[in-house]
Every structure is written in C-alpha cells, then in structure tokens.
Amino acid sequence: MAKKKSIEMKHSLEPENLEMQIDRMKFKEIMYNLLSNAIKFTPQKGEVEVTSKVVDNKVQIDVSDTGIGIPEEKYEEIFDPFTQADFSSTRKFGGTGLGLALVKKYVEMHGGDITLKSEVGVGSTFTITIPIT
C-alpha cells in the first residue's frame, strides 16, 4: 500500500532483540491496524514512521504519519467500534471503523495503554505502551 502511494516508510527500533510475553497474533493485528491506518490516511509522497524504545520496563511503540490528522474532539470516540474520524457523507476513506477499537482492546489485554497526538493537516502519532514481563 505504501509503495503504491509513494509513502516513505521509516523505522527506528531499540532494542532490536527485545523479548516479551505477548500474544503474537494479537500483536501482529495491533501493528497491522496502526500501519494500515497510517498509510491509508497519508497522502501521496507522505511519510510513516515506526519507533520503539523501552521506558520504565515497558515497550513504547510510536506509529507516526504525515496524514490528514484527527481533531482533538474525536480522540476518544475513534476508539469506539464502527467509528471513524471522517463522519461526513462524502467520506474518502473506506473501512469498518473496527481497527482502532481492536487495537485498544488488544493493547489493554496485555496490560498496556494507547494514546494519540494529532494535528489536523499535519499528521498523527499513535503510541502504545505494553509492560515487559
């Protein structure tokens, strides 16, 4: 998807050989949903970046994009099932609105949290933190 839109993909992963007790399938689903949303909402020739680091015995993963951004008043409700940031009748972006609800559920299943920082027209950063056990 990123190649088709000429989106530059970047990553900075530290430490590279981190081992965690985590449901591998759920973690893949978390990352798939965050990355596919970042790519979907980023325009041609934009940028998506994934970074990870360990902070206070938790792994912190940031997925950032140079996409359309999300208004602050939508921050909480975009994690609700069947909800999307674009509620207009002329929606440009498809999807069921379940991806972020699943991400939140799966992150919380692992004792973690998800947060969002975004600016309309500039981009978004979704941050997940999951304890290392």
QUIRACOR-V979925 format. One record per backbone hydrogen bond with DSSP energy under -0.5 kcal/mol. NH is the residue of the N-H (numbers start at 1). CO is the residue of the C=O. E is the energy in kcal/mol with one decimal. If there is no record, write none. Layout:
BEGIN
nh->NH co->CO e->E
nh->NH co->CO e->E
END
This chain:
BEGIN
nh->5 co->1 e->-1.2
nh->6 co->3 e->-1.3
nh->7 co->2 e->-2.8
nh->8 co->46 e->-2.5
nh->10 co->8 e->-0.5
nh->10 co->48 e->-2.5
nh->12 co->50 e->-2.2
nh->14 co->12 e->-0.6
nh->14 co->52 e->-1.3
nh->18 co->15 e->-0.8
nh->22 co->20 e->-0.9
nh->24 co->22 e->-0.9
nh->27 co->23 e->-2.6
nh->28 co->24 e->-2.3
nh->29 co->25 e->-2.1
nh->30 co->26 e->-2.4
nh->31 co->27 e->-2.5
nh->32 co->28 e->-3.0
nh->33 co->29 e->-2.5
nh->34 co->30 e->-2.3
nh->35 co->31 e->-2.8
nh->36 co->32 e->-2.9
nh->37 co->33 e->-2.1
nh->38 co->34 e->-2.2
nh->39 co->35 e->-2.5
nh->40 co->36 e->-2.7
nh->41 co->37 e->-2.5
nh->42 co->39 e->-1.0
nh->45 co->5 e->-2.4
nh->46 co->43 e->-1.5
nh->48 co->8 e->-2.6
nh->49 co->64 e->-2.6
nh->50 co->10 e->-2.1
nh->51 co->62 e->-2.2
nh->52 co->12 e->-2.3
nh->53 co->60 e->-1.8
nh->55 co->53 e->-0.5
nh->55 co->58 e->-3.1
nh->58 co->55 e->-1.0
nh->59 co->130 e->-2.9
nh->60 co->53 e->-3.4
nh->61 co->59 e->-0.5
nh->61 co->128 e->-2.8
nh->62 co->51 e->-2.6
nh->63 co->126 e->-2.6
nh->64 co->49 e->-3.0
nh->64 co->62 e->-0.6
nh->65 co->124 e->-2.3
nh->66 co->47 e->-1.3
nh->68 co->41 e->-1.7
nh->74 co->71 e->-2.3
nh->75 co->72 e->-1.5
nh->78 co->74 e->-1.8
nh->79 co->76 e->-1.3
nh->80 co->77 e->-1.9
nh->82 co->97 e->-0.8
nh->83 co->80 e->-1.3
nh->83 co->97 e->-1.2
nh->87 co->85 e->-0.9
nh->91 co->88 e->-0.9
nh->102 co->98 e->-2.4
nh->103 co->99 e->-2.4
nh->104 co->100 e->-2.5
nh->105 co->101 e->-2.2
nh->106 co->102 e->-3.1
nh->107 co->103 e->-2.7
nh->108 co->104 e->-2.5
nh->109 co->105 e->-2.1
nh->110 co->106 e->-1.0
nh->110 co->107 e->-0.7
nh->111 co->108 e->-1.9
nh->112 co->107 e->-2.3
nh->113 co->129 e->-1.8
nh->115 co->127 e->-2.6
nh->117 co->125 e->-2.1
nh->119 co->123 e->-2.5
nh->121 co->68 e->-3.2
nh->122 co->119 e->-2.4
nh->123 co->119 e->-2.2
nh->125 co->117 e->-2.9
nh->126 co->63 e->-2.4
nh->127 co->115 e->-2.6
nh->127 co->125 e->-0.5
nh->128 co->61 e->-2.8
nh->129 co->113 e->-2.3
nh->130 co->59 e->-2.2
nh->132 co->57 e->-2.5
nh->133 co->131 e->-0.7
END
